[in-house]
Amino acid sequence: MNLRSYLFPALLALILHSVILSALFYSWFGYAEDEKQLVPRHVKAQIVDIKSQLKAQQQDKQAEARRKEEARRQAERKEEARKKEARKKEALKQAEAKKKEDARKQAEAKRKAENKKKADALKKQEALKQEALKKEAALKKAEALKKDAQKKEALKQEALQKKQQDEARRKAEAQQEAERKSEQQRVERELQEQKRRESELAAAMAAEEREMQALANQQATAGYLEYIASEIESNWSRPPSARNGMKVVLSLHLLPTGEVDNVYVVESSGDSHFDDSAIRAVKRVGRFTELQKMDPILFDRNFRKLSLEYKPSDLRR
């Protein structure tokens, strides 16, 4: 309230007091002169408390002002709450968009890394194969040169042997036989060495193939686990008691067709409603159809009886 709000009531009170004083003055002095002419009569007087009326009016105005102020504050609070909720929704929307983009980038990086690793493995395998072919060609060439040289030497020795006596011929034949055996032994040793190298190469290639297969199985297992968790979360209804950080470990018994044979809790989250909601989500899925495409050996090894930690994405913060 400011001073202007009191101005009009003060003026009104001053005027009323002036009127009352004038009436009293007339009644005291003017009424005595006319007393003989006036006919006595009963007068019903009523005293009006002007100050009380003004005070009541002032209180009504103050109450009205307080009501308007309270209505204004309540409207401001509602508007602030609406803006806060809008900001919260926008923040959630941006967080979800960022999460999807990060997941896409991670998947793209993973795919590129896998392709590079496969290409490097094929390149390495081809390099080993080419190296083996080069060694084999060099060995054959050396063998051919050596045989050719030996043939020429034999012809030369044969020409010389014609001039020699039978004894010299026998000695030459004995020497030739010894050389033949020595050459044969050398060739056999080289063949054994070649077989050893080929065996080592085959073993290395087999080990690399097993490593690649193990990596492929690991990646396939991770992909199917993500698919199962996604299917469960798509069919999950959040209970009112769910809180951030809750998780439950489920045991799923699956058939090769992807059908859920049994599901139960292995490690509880501590909240029975949350545990039951996870089991209901698995039963709503009923059948994980993508598992029909899985290699039977991989299924029997990792998915026929599966322990799955279920932690919904919106409870991971």
C-alpha positions as semicolon CSV with decimal commas, in nm:
position;residue;x (nm);y (nm);z (nm)
1;M;0,000;0,000;0,000
2;N;0,126;0,353;-0,080
3;L;0,021;0,696;0,048
4;R;-0,230;0,751;-0,236
5;S;-0,444;0,464;-0,112
6;Y;-0,493;0,647;0,220
7;L;-0,569;0,990;0,071
8;F;-0,932;0,938;-0,025
9;P;-1,038;0,774;0,305
10;A;-0,866;1,056;0,500
11;L;-1,052;1,328;0,303
12;L;-1,380;1,143;0,344
13;A;-1,326;1,116;0,720
14;L;-1,247;1,490;0,744
15;I;-1,567;1,585;0,556
16;L;-1,783;1,360;0,771
17;H;-1,633;1,497;1,091
18;S;-1,705;1,853;0,969
19;V;-2,070;1,767;0,902
20;I;-2,107;1,607;1,246
21;L;-1,953;1,912;1,422
22;S;-2,181;2,150;1,228
23;A;-2,489;1,955;1,329
24;L;-2,384;1,951;1,693
25;F;-2,318;2,326;1,686
26;Y;-2,664;2,395;1,543
27;S;-2,827;2,167;1,793
28;W;-2,662;2,343;2,083
29;F;-2,719;2,709;1,984
30;G;-2,990;2,723;1,721
31;Y;-3,226;2,476;1,878
32;A;-3,259;2,680;2,201
33;E;-3,422;2,973;2,013
34;D;-3,676;2,761;1,841
35;E;-3,752;2,545;2,138
36;K;-4,091;2,706;2,199
37;Q;-4,208;2,667;1,842
38;L;-4,100;2,304;1,805
39;V;-4,343;2,033;1,885
40;P;-4,170;1,773;2,097
41;R;-4,147;1,435;1,931
42;H;-3,953;1,119;1,971
43;V;-3,642;1,091;1,756
44;K;-3,472;0,761;1,681
45;A;-3,100;0,826;1,665
46;Q;-2,836;0,589;1,529
47;I;-2,467;0,649;1,578
48;V;-2,259;0,567;1,273
49;D;-1,901;0,466;1,340
50;I;-1,730;0,617;1,037
51;K;-1,385;0,503;1,144
52;S;-1,495;0,138;1,165
53;Q;-1,652;0,155;0,820
54;L;-1,338;0,309;0,672
55;K;-1,121;0,051;0,844
56;A;-1,343;-0,231;0,710
57;Q;-1,324;-0,090;0,359
58;Q;-0,948;-0,063;0,390
59;Q;-0,922;-0,424;0,512
60;D;-1,139;-0,543;0,220
61;K;-0,913;-0,365;-0,026
62;Q;-0,604;-0,513;0,138
63;A;-0,758;-0,863;0,128
64;E;-0,846;-0,819;-0,240
65;A;-0,491;-0,703;-0,312
66;R;-0,351;-1,005;-0,127
67;R;-0,578;-1,238;-0,326
68;K;-0,463;-1,084;-0,653
69;E;-0,097;-1,106;-0,546
70;E;-0,140;-1,472;-0,447
71;A;-0,312;-1,549;-0,780
72;R;-0,027;-1,377;-0,965
73;R;0,236;-1,578;-0,769
74;Q;0,049;-1,903;-0,828
75;A;0,034;-1,830;-1,203
76;E;0,409;-1,758;-1,200
77;R;0,477;-2,086;-1,017
78;K;0,269;-2,281;-1,273
79;E;0,451;-2,113;-1,563
80;E;0,790;-2,186;-1,405
81;A;0,692;-2,552;-1,352
82;R;0,577;-2,578;-1,715
83;K;0,907;-2,429;-1,841
84;K;1,107;-2,661;-1,614
85;E;0,921;-2,967;-1,748
86;A;0,978;-2,851;-2,106
87;R;1,352;-2,807;-2,037
88;K;1,365;-3,154;-1,882
89;K;1,193;-3,313;-2,185
90;E;1,428;-3,134;-2,422
91;A;1,732;-3,250;-2,222
92;L;1,608;-3,611;-2,230
93;K;1,547;-3,585;-2,603
94;Q;1,897;-3,452;-2,668
95;A;2,053;-3,719;-2,442
96;E;1,870;-3,996;-2,630
97;A;1,976;-3,853;-2,967
98;K;2,340;-3,836;-2,848
99;K;2,322;-4,193;-2,720
100;K;2,193;-4,320;-3,056
101;E;2,463;-4,128;-3,245
102;D;2,738;-4,262;-3,015
103;A;2,607;-4,618;-3,063
104;R;2,606;-4,570;-3,441
105;K;2,962;-4,435;-3,442
106;Q;3,081;-4,719;-3,218
107;A;2,920;-4,981;-3,445
108;E;3,074;-4,817;-3,754
109;A;3,420;-4,810;-3,593
110;K;3,383;-5,173;-3,488
111;R;3,278;-5,275;-3,839
112;K;3,576;-5,094;-3,994
113;A;3,816;-5,253;-3,745
114;E;3,679;-5,599;-3,821
115;N;3,707;-5,544;-4,197
116;K;4,064;-5,418;-4,158
117;K;4,159;-5,714;-3,944
118;K;4,013;-5,959;-4,199
119;A;4,192;-5,780;-4,484
120;D;4,523;-5,785;-4,292
121;A;4,480;-6,156;-4,220
122;L;4,413;-6,233;-4,588
123;K;4,708;-6,019;-4,692
124;K;4,934;-6,198;-4,446
125;Q;4,812;-6,537;-4,564
126;E;4,870;-6,443;-4,928
127;A;5,219;-6,311;-4,846
128;L;5,310;-6,640;-4,676
129;K;5,178;-6,833;-4,973
130;Q;5,378;-6,623;-5,222
131;E;5,691;-6,658;-5,008
132;A;5,650;-7,035;-5,006
133;L;5,605;-7,039;-5,386
134;K;5,918;-6,827;-5,434
135;K;6,125;-7,057;-5,215
136;E;5,994;-7,360;-5,398
137;A;6,073;-7,205;-5,739
138;A;6,423;-7,107;-5,624
139;L;6,481;-7,458;-5,494
140;K;6,369;-7,613;-5,821
141;K;6,589;-7,377;-6,020
142;A;6,892;-7,453;-5,807
143;E;6,822;-7,821;-5,839
144;A;6,796;-7,796;-6,218
145;L;7,122;-7,597;-6,241
146;K;7,295;-7,842;-6,019
147;K;7,172;-8,142;-6,219
148;D;7,276;-7,973;-6,542
149;A;7,623;-7,910;-6,402
150;Q;7,642;-8,263;-6,280
151;K;7,542;-8,392;-6,624
152;K;7,815;-8,192;-6,794
153;E;8,066;-8,308;-6,539
154;A;7,958;-8,666;-6,593
155;L;8,004;-8,633;-6,970
156;K;8,346;-8,487;-6,916
157;Q;8,441;-8,761;-6,680
158;E;8,307;-9,015;-6,924
159;A;8,530;-8,880;-7,202
160;L;8,828;-8,894;-6,972
161;Q;8,737;-9,239;-6,849
162;K;8,748;-9,373;-7,204
163;K;9,121;-9,305;-7,203
164;Q;9,175;-9,458;-6,869
165;Q;9,214;-9,814;-6,779
166;D;8,942;-10,031;-6,645
167;E;9,063;-9,965;-6,293
168;A;9,032;-9,598;-6,340
169;R;8,687;-9,655;-6,483
170;R;8,588;-9,860;-6,178
171;K;8,724;-9,593;-5,948
172;A;8,532;-9,331;-6,137
173;E;8,219;-9,541;-6,121
174;A;8,270;-9,595;-5,748
175;Q;8,321;-9,223;-5,698
176;Q;8,017;-9,148;-5,909
177;E;7,810;-9,389;-5,705
178;A;7,929;-9,224;-5,385
179;E;7,842;-8,883;-5,521
180;R;7,502;-9,010;-5,628
181;K;7,431;-9,139;-5,281
182;S;7,554;-8,814;-5,128
183;E;7,335;-8,615;-5,365
184;Q;7,044;-8,837;-5,291
185;Q;7,094;-8,782;-4,918
186;R;7,122;-8,408;-4,970
187;V;6,804;-8,403;-5,177
188;E;6,629;-8,608;-4,914
189;R;6,743;-8,365;-4,644
190;E;6,620;-8,069;-4,848
191;L;6,288;-8,242;-4,908
192;Q;6,252;-8,309;-4,538
193;E;6,337;-7,945;-4,462
194;Q;6,081;-7,832;-4,718
195;K;5,818;-8,061;-4,567
196;R;5,903;-7,922;-4,222
197;R;5,860;-7,563;-4,345
198;E;5,535;-7,653;-4,518
199;S;5,412;-7,822;-4,200
200;E;5,500;-7,514;-3,992
201;L;5,325;-7,290;-4,246
202;A;5,016;-7,510;-4,241
203;A;5,016;-7,507;-3,860
204;A;5,047;-7,127;-3,853
205;M;4,765;-7,089;-4,103
206;A;4,548;-7,331;-3,906
207;A;4,617;-7,140;-3,581
208;E;4,530;-6,813;-3,752
209;E;4,211;-6,967;-3,890
210;R;4,115;-7,087;-3,540
211;E;4,183;-6,741;-3,400
212;M;3,966;-6,579;-3,668
213;Q;3,688;-6,831;-3,602
214;A;3,707;-6,768;-3,226
215;L;3,684;-6,392;-3,287
216;A;3,388;-6,443;-3,521
217;N;3,214;-6,660;-3,259
218;Q;3,282;-6,399;-2,990
219;Q;3,139;-6,122;-3,208
220;A;2,836;-6,332;-3,301
221;T;2,774;-6,414;-2,933
222;A;2,791;-6,045;-2,840
223;G;2,552;-5,955;-3,122
224;Y;2,296;-6,220;-3,020
225;L;2,322;-6,113;-2,655
226;E;2,249;-5,752;-2,754
227;Y;1,955;-5,874;-2,964
228;I;1,811;-6,075;-2,672
229;A;1,851;-5,781;-2,429
230;S;1,689;-5,546;-2,682
231;E;1,391;-5,779;-2,733
232;I;1,342;-5,809;-2,355
233;E;1,362;-5,432;-2,303
234;S;1,114;-5,372;-2,586
235;N;0,862;-5,589;-2,401
236;W;0,945;-5,455;-2,050
237;S;0,704;-5,238;-1,855
238;R;0,875;-5,028;-1,589
239;P;0,729;-5,087;-1,240
240;P;0,676;-4,785;-1,010
241;S;0,942;-4,917;-0,770
242;A;1,220;-4,922;-1,038
243;R;1,522;-4,708;-0,948
244;N;1,846;-4,613;-1,121
245;G;2,117;-4,881;-1,100
246;M;1,878;-5,175;-1,053
247;K;1,976;-5,500;-1,224
248;V;1,872;-5,865;-1,206
249;V;2,050;-6,178;-1,332
250;L;1,815;-6,415;-1,516
251;S;1,868;-6,774;-1,628
252;L;1,708;-6,845;-1,968
253;H;1,660;-7,199;-2,099
254;L;1,621;-7,176;-2,478
255;L;1,539;-7,418;-2,758
256;P;1,717;-7,415;-3,098
257;T;1,403;-7,253;-3,244
258;G;1,459;-6,952;-3,014
259;E;1,162;-7,044;-2,797
260;V;1,190;-6,972;-2,422
261;D;1,164;-7,303;-2,237
262;N;1,212;-7,159;-1,887
263;V;1,322;-6,839;-1,713
264;Y;1,394;-6,766;-1,348
265;V;1,591;-6,528;-1,125
266;V;1,950;-6,625;-1,039
267;E;2,051;-6,301;-0,863
268;S;1,774;-6,070;-0,741
269;S;1,784;-5,693;-0,770
270;G;1,642;-5,667;-0,419
271;D;1,303;-5,556;-0,553
272;S;1,055;-5,836;-0,628
273;H;0,842;-5,611;-0,851
274;F;1,142;-5,529;-1,068
275;D;1,245;-5,898;-1,084
276;D;0,892;-6,003;-1,182
277;S;0,875;-5,731;-1,449
278;A;1,193;-5,869;-1,612
279;I;1,056;-6,227;-1,614
280;R;0,727;-6,104;-1,763
281;A;0,919;-5,924;-2,038
282;V;1,100;-6,249;-2,132
283;K;0,771;-6,440;-2,138
284;R;0,613;-6,171;-2,356
285;V;0,892;-6,220;-2,610
286;G;0,823;-6,595;-2,607
287;R;1,053;-6,673;-2,901
288;F;1,380;-6,509;-3,012
289;T;1,341;-6,580;-3,384
290;E;1,689;-6,460;-3,483
291;L;1,845;-6,748;-3,287
292;Q;1,722;-6,988;-3,558
293;K;1,998;-6,848;-3,784
294;M;2,270;-6,930;-3,529
295;D;2,530;-7,202;-3,580
296;P;2,408;-7,509;-3,380
297;I;2,748;-7,557;-3,214
298;L;2,755;-7,193;-3,100
299;F;2,398;-7,226;-2,972
300;D;2,471;-7,542;-2,770
301;R;2,787;-7,388;-2,628
302;N;2,655;-7,043;-2,525
303;F;2,277;-7,009;-2,558
304;R;2,098;-7,332;-2,464
305;K;2,128;-7,227;-2,098
306;L;2,205;-6,856;-2,074
307;S;2,273;-6,632;-1,773
308;L;2,177;-6,274;-1,862
309;E;2,227;-5,960;-1,653
310;Y;1,923;-5,743;-1,725
311;K;1,975;-5,372;-1,662
312;P;1,736;-5,146;-1,863
313;S;1,899;-4,857;-2,044
314;D;1,692;-4,591;-1,865
315;L;1,815;-4,723;-1,523
316;R;2,189;-4,705;-1,606
317;R;2,248;-4,344;-1,503
